[in-house]
Amino acid sequence: MMRKPKGINIKTLVHEKTRYDQTLSEKEKAILSAAETLFAEKGASDTPTAEIAKKAGVTERTLFRYFPSKEDLLKRVMFPVLLKTLIPQQMNKLKSFFKASDVSMEEIFKNIFRDRLAVAKENKGKIRFMLIEILKNSNLREQVVSMWEKEVWAAAVQTVEDLQKTGKIRKDLKPITITRTFFSVIMAYVFAKHVVGSSPKWNDEEELDQILDILVNGLKEK
């Protein structure tokens, strides 16, 4: 049984990203490629190391020489994606959106919506299995949420409060609820498009405009 990733912080994410980028052996590259493909298709928990080794064209013994456990392999594959999608560059970008006091909430929403979709598109298969693992693994999820709250959440809530003070957002709504709704909509859209993939066609800009219209003006007939 695969152990749960633990001790996740920025240092460990950067360490695994560096090792991923500096992969030299062709066999190691083949193992990583096979793992990424199979994890995206089946999830890490349901992918035996023997199947990864077979797809990579190596023996299982060779796989374990590079990665002593499936946990080690999962960390090498997933942590670089986690770093890229959450910390630190993307977090800093998100925080910069919130710190732009001269823009409207609609503009902030559009910026973050487009940014998240661009990152998800670039890492489509990896995003899929990463999100699945986060949902399945409570230990991993708690650590990711903790990093998110530390790096972005407080800044987001503060921005909403500032926009309420300037009259750009209704003051009778709780800032936390507004912020939670804001991110829930974006995350749900990314999840539906890149994990579930339920719709054959996605017009992001058109849907973005309609989502904003709903958030700002509601569903009542105009």
C-alpha positions in Angstrom: 0.0 0.0 0.0 1.3 3.4 -1.0 2.2 5.7 1.9 0.8 9.2 2.0 3.1 12.1 1.0 4.1 14.0 4.1 6.1 16.9 5.1 5.1 19.1 2.2 6.4 22.6 2.2 7.9 25.0 -0.3 11.4 23.6 0.2 10.3 20.0 -0.6 8.4 21.2 -3.7 11.4 23.1 -5.0 13.7 20.1 -4.3 11.5 17.7 -6.3 11.1 20.2 -9.1 14.8 20.6 -9.3 15.4 16.9 -9.4 12.7 16.5 -12.1 14.2 19.2 -14.3 17.7 17.7 -13.9 16.8 14.1 -14.8 19.7 12.7 -16.8 19.1 9.0 -17.3 16.9 7.9 -20.2 15.5 5.1 -18.1 14.5 7.6 -15.3 12.9 9.8 -17.9 11.0 6.8 -19.3 9.7 5.9 -15.8 8.6 9.4 -15.1 6.8 9.7 -18.5 5.1 6.3 -17.9 4.0 7.3 -14.4 2.6 10.6 -15.5 0.5 8.9 -18.3 -0.8 6.1 -16.1 -1.4 8.3 -13.0 -3.5 10.7 -15.2 -5.5 7.7 -16.6 -6.0 5.7 -13.5 -4.8 7.6 -10.5 -1.7 6.9 -8.5 -3.4 4.6 -6.0 -4.7 2.3 -8.7 -1.5 2.1 -10.7 0.8 -0.8 -9.8 4.6 -0.1 -10.1 4.8 -3.2 -12.2 2.5 -1.6 -14.8 4.6 1.6 -14.7 7.8 -0.4 -15.3 6.3 -2.3 -18.2 5.1 0.9 -19.9 8.6 2.5 -19.4 10.3 -0.6 -20.8 12.3 -1.4 -17.7 12.1 -4.0 -14.9 10.3 -3.3 -11.7 13.7 -3.7 -10.0 15.1 -0.9 -12.1 12.2 1.3 -11.3 12.9 0.8 -7.5 16.5 1.6 -8.1 15.5 5.1 -9.1 12.5 5.4 -6.9 12.6 3.3 -3.7 8.8 3.5 -3.3 5.7 4.6 -5.2 5.5 7.5 -2.8 8.9 8.7 -4.0 7.8 8.4 -7.7 4.5 10.2 -7.0 6.3 13.1 -5.3 8.7 13.5 -8.2 5.9 13.6 -10.7 3.3 15.6 -8.7 5.3 18.1 -6.6 6.6 20.1 -9.6 3.0 20.5 -10.8 1.9 21.5 -7.3 4.7 24.0 -7.2 3.8 25.5 -10.6 0.1 25.7 -9.9 0.3 27.0 -6.4 3.7 28.1 -5.1 5.6 30.4 -5.3 5.4 32.0 -8.7 1.6 31.5 -9.3 0.8 32.5 -5.7 2.7 35.7 -6.2 0.9 36.3 -9.4 -2.5 35.8 -7.7 -1.5 38.1 -4.8 -0.5 40.8 -7.3 -4.0 40.6 -8.8 -5.5 41.2 -5.4 -3.1 44.0 -4.5 -4.1 46.0 -7.5 -6.4 48.4 -5.7 -7.3 50.4 -8.8 -9.1 47.5 -10.5 -12.6 46.2 -10.1 -13.6 42.8 -8.7 -14.7 41.8 -12.3 -11.2 42.5 -13.6 -9.6 40.6 -10.8 -11.9 37.7 -11.5 -11.1 37.7 -15.2 -7.3 37.8 -14.5 -7.4 34.9 -12.2 -9.8 32.9 -14.3 -7.7 33.2 -17.4 -4.4 32.6 -15.4 -5.8 29.4 -13.8 -7.0 28.1 -17.2 -3.7 28.8 -18.9 -1.8 26.8 -16.2 -4.3 24.0 -16.3 -4.1 23.8 -20.1 -0.3 23.6 -20.0 -0.3 20.8 -17.5 -3.6 19.1 -18.4 -2.9 15.5 -17.7 -0.8 16.3 -14.6 -3.4 18.6 -13.2 -6.0 15.9 -13.5 -4.2 13.3 -11.4 -2.9 15.9 -9.0 -6.5 17.1 -8.3 -7.7 13.5 -7.9 -4.9 12.7 -5.4 -5.6 15.9 -3.4 -9.3 14.9 -3.2 -8.5 11.3 -2.2 -5.6 12.0 0.2 -6.7 13.9 3.3 -3.2 14.4 4.5 -2.0 15.9 1.3 -5.2 18.0 1.0 -4.7 19.5 4.5 -1.2 20.5 3.7 -2.1 22.1 0.3 -5.0 24.0 1.9 -2.6 25.2 4.7 -0.2 26.6 2.1 -3.1 28.2 0.1 -4.5 29.9 3.2 -1.0 31.2 4.2 -0.1 32.5 0.7 -3.3 33.7 -0.8 -6.5 33.5 1.2 -5.8 36.3 3.7 -4.8 38.7 0.8 -8.0 37.8 -1.1 -10.3 38.4 1.9 -8.6 41.7 2.6 -9.1 42.8 -1.0 -12.8 42.1 -0.9 -13.0 44.1 2.4 -11.2 47.0 0.7 -13.6 46.9 -2.3 -16.5 46.9 0.1 -15.2 50.0 1.8 -14.9 51.8 -1.5 -18.4 50.8 -2.5 -17.4 48.5 -5.4 -19.0 45.5 -3.7 -22.1 45.2 -1.5 -21.3 45.8 2.2 -24.1 43.5 3.5 -22.3 40.3 2.4 -19.6 38.6 4.4 -16.1 39.0 2.8 -15.3 35.4 3.5 -18.4 34.2 1.7 -17.7 36.4 -1.3 -14.1 35.2 -1.5 -15.1 31.5 -1.1 -17.7 31.9 -3.9 -15.1 33.6 -6.1 -12.6 30.8 -5.9 -15.2 28.0 -5.9 -16.5 29.0 -9.2 -13.0 29.2 -10.8 -11.9 25.9 -9.3 -15.2 24.2 -10.4 -14.8 25.3 -13.9 -11.2 24.1 -14.1 -12.1 20.8 -12.5 -15.1 20.3 -14.9 -13.0 21.1 -18.0 -9.7 19.4 -17.2 -10.8 16.5 -14.9 -14.4 15.6 -15.8 -14.4 16.9 -19.3 -18.1 16.6 -19.6 -18.6 19.1 -22.4 -17.3 18.6 -25.9 -16.9 22.3 -26.5 -15.6 25.0 -24.2 -15.7 28.7 -25.1 -13.9 30.1 -22.1 -14.3 33.8 -22.9 -18.0 33.5 -23.5 -18.5 31.4 -20.4 -16.4 33.8 -18.4 -18.6 36.7 -19.4 -21.7 34.8 -18.5 -20.4 33.6 -15.2 -19.5 37.2 -14.3 -23.0 38.4 -15.3 -24.5 35.8 -13.0 -22.2 36.7 -10.1 -22.8 40.4 -10.5 -26.4 40.6 -11.7 -27.9 37.2 -10.6 -30.4 35.0 -12.5 -33.5 37.2 -12.5 -34.9 38.4 -15.8 -33.6 41.8 -16.6 
